[in-house]
Amino acid sequence: SVLKSREYVATGMPFIYAGDDIDFIQSNDFRFMVSNSENINDLVELLQNFNNIIFPKPIEIRNYAINNLSIVKKLKQIIES
């Protein structure tokens, strides 16, 4: 869910998602996309390769939340648009 993904980022936790979210750029190293369908091939492939992934430090993920998802940042985007 959209709310859960923000909670994960705020705590510095990488996560798996399906679908688009305007608050996250596509190329980052803490969000892992799988297809939004009943087909589990993407998920299986991702999990098989998890040992090879170099995850960022939790503080780096958290900094993304602070810099991009804070209420101040979101309100600023609304006011400026």
C-alpha positions, -999 to +999 in steps of 0.1 A: +000+000+000+010+036-005+010+043+033+031+012+041+057+021+015+062+055+032+064+038+066+091+015+053+111+043+039+107+064+071+122+035+091+150+029+065+137-005+052+139-016+016+107-031+002+090-048-027+061-030-045+038-033-075+025-003-093+035+033-097+039+059-071+047+096-080+067+101-048+094+076-058+117+079-088+120+047-107+157+042-103+165+038-066+182+010-047+157+004-019+124-002-039+120-034-058+093-037-084+073-068-093+044-071-117+010-062-104-006-095-114-011-130-101+020-141-119+047-146-092+077-150-116+090-115-109+088-121-071+105-154-073+133-140-094+138-111-071+139-133-040+163-157-056+187-127-062+183-110-028+216-123-016+234-105-044+218-071-037+238-045-019+212-025+001+218+011+011+223+019+048+190+025+066+199+061+072+203+067+035+168+053+029+154+074+058+171+105+043+151+099+011+119+101+032+131+132+050+141+149+018+111+138-004+082+127+017+080+150+047+048+170+053+068+202+047+080+190+013+046+177+002+028+210+013+055+230-006+047+210-037+010+217-033+015+254-027+039+259-056+016+241-081 
